[in-house]
Amino acid sequence: MKNKLFTKLLIPVLCVLSLTLAACGGITSKNYSTDSGSTSSQTETASTQTESALTDSSITASEVDGDFSLTTTDGVFSSENGVYTITSAGTYALKGYLDGQIVVEAGEEDEVVLELQGTTIVNSTDSPIKILSADKVEILAKSGTENIVKDQRSVKTVDDDTIGKGAIYAKCDLKFKGTGTLIVEGNYNNGIHTTKDLKIQKLSLKVTAYNNAIKGNDSITVLSGNIVAISTNGDGIKTENTDADKNGNTRGDIILTGGNLTIYAAGDGAQSAHDFEMSEDADGNTPTVKIYTGSYSGYTASNAAVDSYKGVKVQNELTVNAGNIDIKSYDDGLHADYGTTFDAGGSGQGTININGGTVTMVVYAPANKTAGGRMGPGGWGGQQTVKGADGIHADYKLNVTGGNINIDSAYEGLEANIITVSGGVSVVAANDDGVNACSGVSTPQIIITGGYLDVTVSPSGDTDGIDSNGNYDQTGGVVIARGPNSEMAAAIDFGDDRNNYASISGGTLIILGYGKVSVGSQVKTYSLSLHSSGSHTVKVDGESYTFTNTYSYSKTTCYSSVSVSA
């Protein structure tokens, strides 16, 4: 039930064996094998799974020695007192150590390329690289070179529009490319920040910043490369604007079609002002994303009592079509807001779509998001998965049509106003409700037409396996719902209104615990015994499904429109 307090901590550790192999290796067999939880304590699990930015050494670079040089064969620049000002289109080669600044002040239609050939640029009064005007700028890290851009200013305390807002700051479209290495340190505010569109391709890029590591006000697109984004007090990657682009589309999207992206953030891992999408590119490449927020990142935001620590947060629609995303967060793993008003017109739809790929997460947070100390593993005591820290939360609609979802722990596993599952493999464990259709835009509803859904909660406590505050309607698929054995706390529950119902007219529903369900004429009741702890195999319409119960439940009830045996 929504807003219940489950007093016993639970962090089942899930394994999706054949399912994951099917997703990664092209296996199409339905002989699924799932582990629905372990008895390890939440504190122990969080401690052992912490991966901190403080120990990430996947991308490194050394400062270069030697005099600085900036050369060009087709451009125009001037220099004075360590400040190099570029005033026209062209390609500019940067090499050596510079305690100074690169300024781009070119024409509004000019395209500028900054070719990094082994350079270190530092500045203690302004952005080391500041781009004031141009049509677009490319920053290219040459193959085999190591490059560092370091903003040495003290942390920003007041706004000052006369100086740059990040270590690399631009007021035009900005693209990073090349096969070399670039390290960016933003001690003042942001690491990389453009007020326009930002693209990243091929290079090895590591950005550390006090505030946002990577910010593109209009959009962020990752095509390929290895990227590490670290925010010690803010968000990992972020967009801001929601006005219309030249085609009339709302700005503010984050698009990932390839590359390896690792985010460590004191706040949100990725925050999109509009949409977030992971998809396959034209060559079949897919993105791999790892996100650590809160103390999973090794950092705590200074305003921890009110700040957000979500894995991915959007104001409109979040879609995973392909790739892998692994989240360890101190707030919702995936979150979509409803009702945000956009400058381009319209408002946020609060929708999450899982159409493919693999989504894996652990959601675990300290009580009250305690400020002033390191939270979570190794932090101040009284740790628990707090109310509201859900695995996947959509304010309006959650649609699961394919892919794999593995939620190892959360307050509530899957939550939305309307939840539709038509495909894919979803294995969910939670401290409160495993799947919850909550009040919102319309009548709460859970609709199952296909796919495989395996839900674990404790057999004791005020918690439900599947809870619709409106209706539950199943016409297909395979669902295993676990929970307590009472009408108030159950394996499957529905709303209190006399018109609310839970019904199955097709597919297979296995209830371990209590569940009151209306059964269609094509559905039979099967006598099975699957509720004891340990491993079980059930055959549904000739296909075998193997799962493990961490706990023993009171009874088994099975409804199916196809043959079922154990």
N, C-alpha and C positions, 0 to 999 in steps of 0.2 A: 504493500500500500504506500502511496506517496505520503511523505512527511512522517514516516515512522522512524523510530530510533531503534536500531539493532545494536544491542549492547555487547554482543560477543564478536570479537574481531575475526575476520575470515579473509584469507587471501589464497584462494585455490590457484595452484600453478597448473596451467592448462597446456596440454600438448595435442596438436593436431597432426598426427603422423601421416597416414595415407593421404589425408586431405591436403596438407601442405605440399607433399610430394606431387600430388596431382596438379597443383597450381604451378609448381616450379618446373616439373619435368615432363609435363604434357600427358600424364597418366589420366585416363578418363574413367577408370573403374570406380564403381560406387561402393566398394568394400572399405568403408570408412572406419578409421580407428581413432577414438577420441578419449582423452583423459580429462575427466570433468572436475578435477581439483585435487589438492593435497592438503595435509593438515598443518603445514608450516605456518607459523604465526606471521602476522602482517609486518611487524617490526623486523623480524629476522629476514623476511623476503626482501623488504625494501633496502635493508642494509647491504645484503649481498648483491643486489642488482644496481646499486648506485654506480654510475659512470660519469665522472666529473670532467668538466672542461679544464680543470686544474692539472689534469694528468694527460690531456690529449696532446700528443706529439706527432700526429699524422702528417702535418704540413709544417715544415720548418724552413728558415732562411737565415743567413748570416749577413750582418752589415758589411758593405763593401768599403774598401779603402780607395784612395786615389782621388785626384782632382775631378770635379764635376765638369761635364761637357754636355751641351745641347747643340745638336747639328741638324741641318735640314738642307735639302737640295731644291725644294719647291715651295718653301714657306717663308714667312717673315716674322722676326721676333726681335726684341731688344732686351738688354739686361742692365740692372743697376742695383748695386748693394745686395747681391744675392737673389734678387727677384727677376725671374725670366718671364717676360710678357709676350705671348704669342698673339699675333694680330691678323693672321690670314689662314686660309685652308692650307693643308699640306701634311707631310709626315715628318715628325720631329723625333730624333733619337736621343735618349737620355741615358747617361752613363756616369758612374762615379758617385761620390758623397756630396750632398748639398744640404747645408744648414741654411735654408732659405725657402723659396716658394716658386711654384710654377703657376702662372696665371694665364688663362685662355680668355681673350677678349676679341674674338673674331666676328666676322659678319654673320648675320642671321641665316644665311644660306650656306655658310662654309662648313666643310667636313674636316675635322682635325684628327690625326692619329698621333698618339703619344706612344712611342715604341721604347719600352723599358729594356735596356740591354745590360742590366746589372747595375742597379742604382739604389741608393738610400737617400731619402728626402725627409728631413725633419724640420719642424717649425714649432716655436713656443709662443707665437703671438697670433697666428691665423692658420687657416687650412694649408697644409703643405701643397696640395693641388686644389686650386680654386678655378672653376670654369664659370665665367660670368655671361658669356654669349658665344653662340655657335649654333649651327643646325643640329649637329651631332658630333660627339667625340668618342673615339675608340681608344681604350688603353690596352695595349698589347704587350704581354710579357713574352719576350723572345725565348725560344726553346733553349733549355739548359741554363737559363739565367735565374738568379735569386734577387728579388727586389723587395724593398721595404719602404713603406710610407708611414711616418709616425707623427701624430699630432701630440705635442708635448705640453699643451696648455693644461691648466688646472680645470677641474670639473666646472661646467657652466653653472652659474648661479643666477644670472639675469640675461634676458634676451638682448642681443646686439646684432642688428641686421647689417652692420658694416663689416662683419667678419664671417667666415664660413661656418656652417653648422656641423661639419664633419671633417674627418681627416682628408677625404676626397669629397669635394662638394661641387655640384654642378647645377646649372639652370638650363640644361638642355638634355636631349636624349643621350644616354651614356651606355656604352657597351664595353665589357671586359672580355678579352679573348687571348689566344696564344697558348703555347704549351709549356711556358715557363712557370715560375712560382712568384706569387705576390702576397706579401704580408702587410696588412693594414691595421694600425693601432689608433683608435679614436678615444683618447683619454678625456677630451673636452666634452663631447656629446655623442654624435653618431660616428660610425666608422665610415661607410660609404653612403652618401645621400645625394640623390638627384631629385629635383622638383618635377622631372618628367618621367620618361620610360627608362627602365634599367634592364639590360640583358647580360647574361653570363654564358660563356661558351668555352669549353676545352681546358682552360688553365687550372692550375692548382691555386686556390684562393683561400686565405685565412684572414678573417676580419674579427677583431676584438674591439668592443666599444663599451663605454659607460652606459649609453642609452641604447638606441637601436643599432644593431650591428650592420644591417643592410636595409636601406630605405629607398624605395622608388615611389615618389608620391603618386604618379599615374599608374604604374604597373611594375611588376617584377617578373621576368621570364628567365628560367634556367633551362638551357638547351643541352648542356653537357658540362663535363669538368668535375673536379673534386673541390667541394666548398665546405669550409667550416666557419660557422657564424656564431660568435660568442657575445652575449650581452651580460654585463655584470650587474646591471640595475634596471634594464628595460626589456624590450622585445627582440627576438632574433632577427626576423625579417618582417617588413611592414610596408603597407601602402596606405595612402591617406585620402586622395582626391576621389570624388564621385560625380564630377561634372561629365559632360558628354565629349567624346573624341570627335574627330572630323567625320566619322561614319555614323555618328549618333549613338554610339554604344557608351554605356556607363564605364568610366574609368575605375581604377582601383583593384584590378585583378592580380592574382599571383598564379602563374602558369608554370608547371614543371613537366617537361617532356623527356628528360634524360639527366644523366649526371648522378653524382653521389653528394648528397647534402646532409650535413650534420649540424644540428642547432643546439646550443646550450644557452638557456635564457633564464635570467632571474624572474622575468615576467612571462608573457606568452611566447611560444616558439615561433609561430607564424600568425600574423594578424592582418587580415585582408579587409580593406574598406568595402569590397564588393564580393567577388568570387574567388575561390581557390580550386584549382583543377590539376589532377595528375593524370597524364595520358601517355600513350605510346607515340613516338614520332614516326615519320615516314619510312625510316629505315628499320623500324621494329625495336628501337631502343626504349627503355623505360626508366623512370627515375627511382632512386633508392633514397629514402629519407629516414633519418633518425633524429628524434627530438627529445631533449631532456629539459624540464622546467623545474622551478623551485630548487630545492637542494639536490635534486638529481643532477642539476647543472653544476653544482658547487657554489652557487650564489643565491643570495636572498635580497629581494628588492627592499630599498630603504623604507618604502611605504607598504610593507608587507600586509598590514592589517586590512587594506582595502584593495590592493592590486590583484590582478588576474594572473593565473599561472596555467592557462590552457595550452594544450598542444598546438591545435590549429583553431583559430577563431575567425569567423567571417560574418559580414553584415548581410549577406544575401544567400548564396548557394555554394555548397562544398561538394565536389565530385571527385571520386576516385574511380578512374576507368582502368588503370594499369599501374604496375610498379609495386613497390613495397614501402610501407610507412610503419615505423616502430616508435611508439610514444611511451615515455615514462614521465608523467605529469602530476602536478599538485593541484589540478583542477580538471575540468572536463578535457578528455582526450581530443575529441572533435566537437566543435560547437558552432551552430548557426543561429543568428539572431533574426527575429521577425519584426517588421515594422519600422526599421530605420529609414528615414526619408533621405533620398539621394538628391544631389544638386542637379542631376540630369533629369529628374522626375522619377516618379514611381517610388517604391519602398521595398525593403528587404523581405525576402520570401521565407527565410528561416528553414531552408531545405538542405538535406544531406542525401547524396546518392552514392551508394557503393555498388558499382557495376562490374568491377573486376579488381585484379591486384590482391594484395594481402595487407590487412590492417591488424596490427598487434599492439596491445597497450597494457600498461599497469597504471592505474590512477590511484594515488595515495597522497593524503594531505594531513597536515597537523591541525589540531583543533584551533579554530578561530584564526588560522593563518598567522600565527604568533609573530609579531614584529620584534626586531631588536636582536635576534640571535639566529643562528643557522637552524633552519627548520628541517624536520624529517630525520632521516637516518643520521645518528650521531648528534642530533639536536636536543632541544629541551624536551622533557618528558611529555607523557600524555598523548602520544601519537595515535591517530586513528584516521580512517577514511571519512572525511567530513561530509555532512549532509550537502548534497548538491554537486559533489565532485563525481560526475557521471563519465562513463566510457564514451559513448556517443550521444550527444544531446542536440536535437533539432527543435527549435521553438514551434515549428509547424509540422513538416513532413520528413520522415525518414524512409527512404526507398532502398531496399536491398534486392538487387536483381542478379548479382553474381559475385565472384571473388570469395575471399576468405576473411572472416572477422574472428579474431581471437582476443577476448578481453579477459585478462588474468585476474583483475580486481577492479572494483569501482564501487561507489555508493549505489548507483543504479547503472546497469550495464548499457541497455539501449533505451533511450527515452525520447519521445516526441509526442505531439498531439495526435498525429496519425502515423502509424507504423505499418508499412507494407513489405512483406517478404515474398518474393516470387522466384528466387534462385539463390545460388551461392551456399556457402557453408559458414554458419555463425555459431561459435562456441563462446558462451558468456558465463561469467561468475560474478556475483555481486554481493554486497553486504546488506542492501535493502532489497529492492525489486530487481530481478534480472532483466525483465523487459517491462516497460511502463508506458502506457498511453495516458498522457496527462491532460488536464484541462488546458484549453487554449483557444485557438481561432474557431474551431468547430467541435462537434461531438467527438470525444476521444474514441479511437478505434484501432484495433490490431487486425490486420488482414493478412492471412497466410494462403498463398496460392501455389507455392512451390518452394524448393530449396530444402536445406537441412538446418534446423535450429535446436541447439542443445543448451539448456539453461540450468545453472546451479545456484541455489541459495541454501542456507542452513535449514535443517528440518525443525529447528526450534527458534523462537524469537518472533517478533512482529514484522514479518517479511513475506513477500510473495515471489514465486518463481516468475510467473507472467501475470501482470495486473493491467487490465484495461479499466480506466475510470468511466468507460462507456461500454463498447461491445468488443467481443472477440469472435472473428468469423474465419473459419478454416475450410478451404475447398481443395487443398492439395498440399504437397510437401510432407516432410517428416519432422515432427516436433517432439522433443523430450523436455518435459517441464517438471522440475523438482521443487519441493517446498514443504512447509508444515502441514499438519493434518487437522485443520479447523476452518470454519467459514470465514473467520476474521483474518487468518494468516494461512495461505494455501499455496499449492503448487500452481494453480491457475485461478484467477479471481476476475470479477467484472463489476461494473458500476452498481450503485445502490438503487437507482431509479427502476421502477417496475418494468419499464420498457427495455432496459439493458439486458444483454444476454451473452453467453458464450456458446457457440455452436460449431459443430463439425459436420460438413456434408460431403467431404472428400479428403483424401490424404490419410495420414497416420498421426495420431496424437497419443503419446505415452505419458501418463501422469504418475509421478512418484510422490505420493502424498494425497492431499485432498483437492478435488476439483469437481465442480458441478457444471456439467456440459449438456446441452441439447444435441441430440444425435439425429442426423438425417436418415432417410429410409434406406440409402445405399450403404450405410455405415454399420459394421458389426462390432460387437464387443468381444474382445479376446481375453482369455484367462491366462495371464503370464505372471511370473515372479521375478521382477527385475529390480526390486527396491532395496535389497541388501547392499552393504558396502562391498566394493571389489569390482572385478571386471565382468561384464555381461556382453553377450552377442545376441542380437535380434535380427531375424531375417524378414525383410519387408518386400513383398512381391518379388521374391527370389534374390534380392540384394542384401548382403550382410552389413550390419552396422555394429561396431564394437565400441563400448564406452565403459568408463570406470566411475563408480560412485565413491566419493570420499566418505560420505556418511551413509548410514542406514535410514531409510524412510519407512513410513507406516504401512504402505501398500502400493500395489501396482494396478492401474486401470488403463486399459488400452482400447482405443477406438480406431477403426481403419476401414476404408473402402476397398482395400486390397488385402490379400492374405498376409498374415503375420504369424511368426512362430519364434520360439526361443529354445 
